[in-house]
């Protein structure tokens, strides 16, 4: 198994607030994604290119699943993670750990989104 992650979900309490956070930090637009078998589930998908490296996923609002209760950190690929980290607080989140080296693997920053989820920002420079 070369790249084992094929999809991710980030559970949220306030889908509009979380959408605004991720769109602001990463300068992207999230799309609508629905679950035809359960109209109570609201999802906003990250942009994707199925031919490119990496996995994509969605923000998910689902009854009975609270945000910020997980123990998995998703790392978003960045050209320079300090750029996205500089947008976190103005987008309503907070920096848990500013950019630091992980040796030959580059640099990361850790942030908390508006829903209490920790995310990672990773870059090679």
C-alpha positions, 0 to 999 in steps of 0.5 A: 500500500503506497498511499493508504489514505483515500478520503477524509471526513472532518466532523463539524458542529457548524458547517457554515462556520467551518466552511468559511474557516477552510476556504479562508485559510486555504483560499479555496472553494468547497463544493456541495456533497450529498448523501442521498440515503440520509438527507440530514447529513450535510457535507462540503467537499474539498477540491480534488484532482483524481489524477494528482497525488494526495487524498481529498475529503469533506467537512461533515455535519451529522447528528450524534457525531461531535466535532473536535473529539477525534485523535487523528490529525490530517496534514494539508500540503502547503507550499510554505505552511507559514502562509496558511498558518498566518491566516488561521487566527483571522479565520477564527481558529488558533495556532497550537504550534507554530511552524517547526522543522521535522528534519528531512520531512520538511516543516509543519504547523499545528492549528485548531479549526473553528470546530475544535479539530486539530489539523496539520499544515505541512510543507517542504520549505 
